Amino acid sequence: MIEKTFRSHDVPSTDRFDAWRKRLGRDVSPLDSGSDEGDGFRAETRLLRLGGSRVWSTVVDPATIRRTPELVRRSDPGVYTLILPLRGESEVAQGDREAVHGPFDMHVLDSSQPVHLRLRGGPSVYLIGADVPKAGFPLPPPWMDQLLTRRLPGREGVGALLSGFLMQLTDDTHSYRSSDGPRLEAALLELLTALFAHHLDADDSSAPDSARRALVLRIQAFIRQHLRDPQLTPPAVAAAHHISVSYLHRIFQGEGTTVSSWIREQRLANARRDLADPTLRDTPIHVIASRWGFPRAADFSRVFRNAYGIPPRDYRDHASTQLSLPPTP
């Protein structure tokens, strides 16, 4: 787990806003930002890297943040960003939707689409956020599009669990070890998936697609629970849910993928997490591969490289180097 911090008071007053804007562009993606605070601009930001995901917190003076179509084309990190306001308001516009969110009104944004975000209220705005990779995320893009900018209450139900997790994580970073990063990322993904699925299911229980949506979520949860089982095949998944194999394939075709591809993506994601875990550094790569359903080391190396652009051994070495770096001031 890698932590980076930025404090505006460490920068000359005339350079504070520009330094903050450049840090956002370097750590997140290129942004067009503005503020009326001038030389008195104040901001403090903490960024935690948990494997492929990031959790951040910031206390910042009112500001405007934009990602224009040009900036999206220039650089897209390919993430969904959940924002949890704790103080002040977040006025957001993405696509054809606009909303204003106050404290504990969580909302999600897509880095692949232009966005206009105005942070107001104050004297300062306090936000916690989480960036998770879109690739391999359990819920398909058409479902996620339904949630963009919507209010997701953070004081009740699954939302309260997630907001509590994020606040605890960012409030007490010194109690975690670097090896906790992959496990914390897994917990974050599970809570995010539970929150999003809850609101998707609640949209309209009488809609014709509701039963199919619920079935897909149950099937995906079943697959994630049985990834280590070498007998996890489309026929086995179909039998466990009392549906035909052909219907199972049609369901996943509607999500833009196949059953086998989705199983492989989830297994790869778990294998990648274990490769980045320093407590498993002495575990041979072929053992990790076999643990996640890849009995042939050569096959695992090939599909891992195709998915992530780097061989598993190089990925493990790179992750080990990153974890050994001290926090960047």
NORTA-V61552 format. One record per run of one state. SS is the DSSP state (H for helix, E for strand, - for the rest). FROM is the first residue (numbers start at 0). TO is the last residue. If there is no record, write none. Layout:
<<SS,FROM,TO> <SS,FROM,TO>>
This chain:
<<-,0,0> <E,1,6> <H,7,9> <-,10,11> <H,12,26> <-,27,30> <E,31,33> <-,34,36> <H,37,39> <-,40,41> <E,42,49> <-,50,51> <E,52,59> <-,60,61> <E,62,66> <-,67,67> <H,68,73> <-,74,77> <E,78,86> <-,87,87> <E,88,93> <-,94,95> <E,96,100> <-,101,103> <E,104,109> <-,110,113> <E,114,119> <-,120,123> <E,124,132> <-,133,139> <H,140,144> <-,145,146> <E,147,147> <-,148,150> <E,151,152> <-,153,155> <H,156,170> <-,171,171> <H,172,174> <-,175,176> <H,177,201> <-,202,206> <H,207,224> <-,225,232> <H,233,239> <-,240,243> <H,244,252> <-,253,257> <H,258,274> <-,275,276> <H,277,279> <-,280,283> <H,284,290> <-,291,295> <H,296,307> <-,308,310> <H,311,323> <-,324,326> <E,327,327> <-,328,328>>
